[in-house]
Amino acid sequence: MPPPDRQENDAPEANAPAPDGKTPALASLWDILWEIFLGQALAVPELGALTLAHLRLLYWIRSRTPVTWQEARREFGASPVKTARLMRALLRRRLLERCGDPHDPRIVYLRLSAAGRLLLFRMEAYQRRYCRALLRQLSPEEQVALARSLCLLAPPEDEQRARDKE
């Protein structure tokens, strides 16, 4: 399954950059990473009609709980209208739940419901199994080479710690 911005017939010339500035090697790498980390995750039967935007919002809320409706609309990274629409859909599916602030009844927080936590748990378990199956196909030398390459992409520890504190 190619990512939404790339189609099967998007084969660029040998080494010419694509209109989006990606070289064929980078575009191919994007397709591979998409399939490994996101495309396969969408095969989890419990997802139903959820989109990647819904999943992004679930992960985002999980990482920031407690978060208010207004904070989510302001900070999620999509337009406030789209974010509100996504949140309403997740509330209808009972993947999110509202909970009040015990000290201020005007404040309403969003958090993952038990069903939302279970969905992400199952999706992540599926992704781990899929990645393990892919890695078993590599020789030990290829696994070491892949690990070295991925380490080049990892942010420095100080930068990662700063992100984790946000």
C-alpha positions in Angstrom: 0.0 0.0 0.0 1.8 3.2 -1.1 1.5 6.3 1.1 -1.3 8.7 0.1 1.0 11.1 -1.7 2.6 8.4 -3.9 0.9 6.1 -6.3 2.1 2.9 -7.9 2.7 4.7 -11.2 4.7 7.5 -9.7 8.0 6.0 -10.9 10.4 8.9 -11.5 13.3 8.8 -13.8 16.5 7.1 -12.6 18.1 9.8 -10.3 16.0 12.9 -11.1 14.4 14.6 -8.1 10.6 14.3 -8.0 8.5 17.5 -8.0 8.4 17.3 -4.2 12.3 17.3 -4.1 12.6 13.6 -3.2 15.1 11.5 -5.1 13.9 8.1 -6.4 16.0 6.5 -3.6 14.4 8.6 -0.9 10.9 8.1 -2.4 11.5 4.4 -2.5 12.7 4.4 1.1 9.6 6.4 2.1 7.4 3.7 0.5 9.2 1.0 2.4 9.0 2.8 5.7 5.4 3.6 5.1 4.6 -0.1 4.5 6.6 -1.3 7.5 5.4 1.2 10.1 2.0 2.5 9.0 0.6 0.6 6.1 0.7 -2.8 7.9 -0.8 -1.3 11.0 -3.9 -0.4 9.1 -4.5 -4.2 8.6 -5.6 -4.6 12.3 -9.2 -5.6 12.0 -10.4 -3.5 14.9 -9.5 -0.3 13.2 -12.6 -0.4 11.0 -13.0 2.9 9.2 -10.4 4.8 11.3 -7.9 6.8 9.3 -4.3 7.6 10.0 -5.5 11.0 11.2 -7.6 9.3 13.9 -4.6 7.1 14.9 -2.3 10.1 15.1 -4.8 11.9 17.4 -5.1 8.8 19.6 -1.4 8.6 20.0 -1.1 12.4 20.5 -3.7 12.3 23.3 -2.1 9.3 24.9 1.2 11.1 25.0 -0.3 14.3 26.5 -3.0 13.1 28.9 -4.5 15.0 30.5 -5.4 17.3 27.7 -8.4 19.5 27.3 -10.6 19.7 24.3 -9.4 23.3 23.6 -5.7 22.3 24.0 -6.2 19.5 21.5 -7.9 21.8 19.0 -5.1 24.3 19.4 -2.0 22.1 19.6 -2.7 18.9 17.6 -1.3 20.1 14.3 -4.5 19.9 12.2 -7.0 22.7 11.8 -9.2 23.2 14.9 -12.2 22.2 12.9 -10.7 19.0 11.6 -9.3 18.2 15.1 -12.8 18.6 16.6 -14.3 16.4 13.9 -11.7 13.7 14.6 -12.3 13.9 18.4 -16.1 13.6 18.0 -15.6 10.5 15.8 -13.3 9.0 18.4 -15.8 9.8 21.2 -18.6 8.2 19.2 -16.5 5.1 18.7 -15.8 5.2 22.5 -12.1 5.2 21.9 -11.9 8.5 23.8 -13.7 9.6 26.9 -14.3 12.9 28.6 -13.5 13.3 32.3 -14.1 16.4 34.5 -11.6 18.2 36.6 -12.4 17.5 40.3 -11.4 21.1 41.2 -13.0 23.0 38.3 -16.2 21.7 36.7 -15.7 24.0 33.7 -12.6 22.0 32.6 -13.2 18.8 30.7 -10.3 16.5 29.8 -10.0 13.9 27.1 -8.2 10.6 27.5 -8.1 7.3 25.9 -10.9 4.9 27.0 -10.2 1.3 27.8 -11.2 0.5 24.3 -8.8 3.1 22.9 -5.9 1.8 24.9 -6.7 -1.8 23.9 -6.9 -0.7 20.2 -3.4 0.9 20.3 -2.0 -2.1 22.3 -3.3 -4.5 19.6 -2.0 -2.3 16.8 1.4 -2.0 18.3 1.6 -5.8 19.0 0.7 -6.4 15.3 3.4 -3.9 14.2 6.0 -5.6 16.4 5.1 -9.1 15.0 5.3 -7.7 11.5 8.7 -6.0 12.1 10.1 -9.1 13.8 9.0 -11.2 10.8 10.8 -8.8 8.4 13.9 -8.7 10.5 14.1 -12.6 10.6 14.5 -12.4 6.8 17.8 -10.6 7.2 21.1 -12.2 7.8 22.9 -11.2 11.0 25.2 -9.0 8.9 22.2 -7.2 7.3 20.7 -6.7 10.7 23.8 -5.0 12.0 24.0 -2.8 8.9 20.3 -1.9 9.3 20.9 -1.1 13.0 23.8 1.1 12.1 21.8 3.0 9.5 18.9 3.6 11.8 21.3 4.9 14.5 22.3 7.6 12.0 18.7 8.7 11.9 18.2 8.8 15.7 18.3 12.2 17.4 21.2 12.8 19.8 20.4 11.8 23.4 20.1 15.4 24.6 17.7 16.3 21.8 15.6 13.2 22.6 15.5 14.0 26.3 14.3 17.5 25.5 11.5 16.1 23.3 10.5 13.6 26.0 10.1 16.5 28.5 7.7 18.4 26.2 
